[in-house]
Structures are given as C-alpha cells and as structure tokens.
Amino acid sequence: MMIDANNPVIELCIRGTQAEFRREIDQAHGLYQQAWNLAGDPYEACIAAHYLARYQPTAEERFDWNRIALEQAQAADAEAVRPFLPSLYLTMGHAYERLGGQTEAQRYYDLAAALGVAHQGVAERGVQSSTEGRAK
C-alpha cells in the first residue's frame, strides 16, 4: 500500500519533517500535534503518534507516545501499517532502552530485524543503562 501524501495527517507529518530538517523543532512539534489532533482513524493516529513521540520532553513521555503509536497500529488495517512496523519497533526498542528495559528493547529490535530492518541491538553494543524506569 502506498502512502497517500494528500492525506491531511500525512501532509502535516511531512511538513513537520521538513521543519525538522530546517532545525525548526518547535514548528515540527506543532505540526505533529496538529496531525494527532486531526487523526480520524487508527492508521492516522499511529502515524501522528509516531512522529509526536520524537519531541517529547522526557524518556517516559517518548515511551508513552511510542506505545500509543504501536497500539494504534494494532487497531489499524494491517496492510496500511505494514510499511511503518519496522520503524515503530525500532523506536519502541529505543524507548525501552532509554528507560533501562534492555530485554524489552532487544525484543523490539528483533521484531524489526524479522521484518528486514537490522539494528545493532542492546547485546551487540554492550549497553548499560544507569536510568531506572518503569519499562524494566
């Protein structure tokens, strides 16, 4: 399934990404928030939450938005979200890693790898987190 660049939610996320490239982070965050507010179905909500997670002020909030993105993906049409799953899994893995949940992080990295997107996971990097979090 092709991404519909004319979808208003997708368009806002594209504009947000363009703002990121220009280092206009506040504008990017605002565009992602608009996309979330406009999302009318799980597919759109998945995409908006995925982008909105990027600029949350804490690791916990990034984790929450990544979790929301995955929940919305699970509620959406499987074919529609299939192209996004590797990225969703990688960002969820990173969110767990930031909170000290190395085992869960590796599980999500493995899910992404099973879809053809290899990632040097926690074990390969020897990551040790000093951060305590609820994701352990």
N, C-alpha and C positions, 0 to 999 in steps of 0.2 A: 504494500500500500504506500502510495506517495504522500508526502506531507503537503497539505494544502496551504500554500503560502498566502492565500487570500482569506484564510480563516482569521477573524479578528484577534483571537487569542495568540495564534502563531505569529501573526504580524507584530503584535506588541512584544513578544519574546524576541523576535528578530531585531526589532528596533532597540530592545534592551541590550542585546548582544553587541549591536553596533555601538551603542553608548559605552559599553564596557571597553571595547577596543579603543575608543577615544579617551578612556580613563575618566569618563563621566559616571562615576559609580552611583551617586545619588539619583541621577536620572535613570540609570539602568534599573535600580531597585524600584523606583516609582513605576516604571513601565511593567516590571514583573508583577508588582502589586496590582496594577490595573488589569493585567491578564488574569490574575487569580480572581479578582472581583467580577470579571466578565465571564469566567468559565461557566458553561452551561451544562456540561456533562463530565463524566469521569475522565474521558480522554483529554479534554481541555484542561481539567483540573490537575491531572497528572503532569502535563507539560508545564503549566504555570507554577505548580508547587516545586517541581524540579529546578526551575530557574530561580524561584524565590528563595530557595534554600541557600543559594550561593552567597548571599549577603546578609545573613542573619548575624547579630552581634555576638552570639555565644555558640559554643560547640553543641550545647543542649538544644538550642533553637534550630540549628542546622540539622541536627539529628531528627528533630520533630518534623521539619518540613520534608526531609528525605523520606521519612516513614510515611507521611501523608501522600507523597508522590507515588510510592510503591502501593499503598492501599488503593489509591485511585486507579493505578494501572491494573490492579487485580479486578477492579469493578468495571473496567472498560472493555471494549471489544479487543480480543486477543490479537487479532491481525493488525489492528490500528496501533497498538502499543509495542508490538514486537520489535520495531527498529530502535526503540528507546530503552529496552530492557538492559542491554549491557551498560549503558551509561547510568541507569538507575541503580544497578547492582554495584557499580564502581563507587558511586557517590555514597551509597549506603555503607559500603565497606569502609570508606574513608571516614564517615561519620562515627562508626563504631570504633575505628582505630583511634580517633581523636579523644574518645571517651574512655579509652583503656580496654575496650572489648575486643581483644586481639583474635580470639577464637571466632566470634561472630563476624569480625571484619574479614577474616580469611574465608569464611563460608560464602560471603557475598562476592569476594574476588574470584572464588572458584565457580560460582554461578555465572559470572561474566565470562570467565575463561571457557566454560562449557558452551557458550554462545559464540565463541571465536574471538573474544577480546581478551588477550593475555594481559596480565597485570602482575608486576613483581609484588607479591603479597607480603604479609607480615613476616612469615617464616623466612623467606628468602632475604629480607632486608635486616633481620635480627632486630626488629623494632621493639623497644621497651618504652612503655608509656609511664610517665610519672603522674598522669592525670587519673584521678578516680572519677568514676561516673556511674550512672545507673545502667549502662549498657554492658556491664561485666557479666 
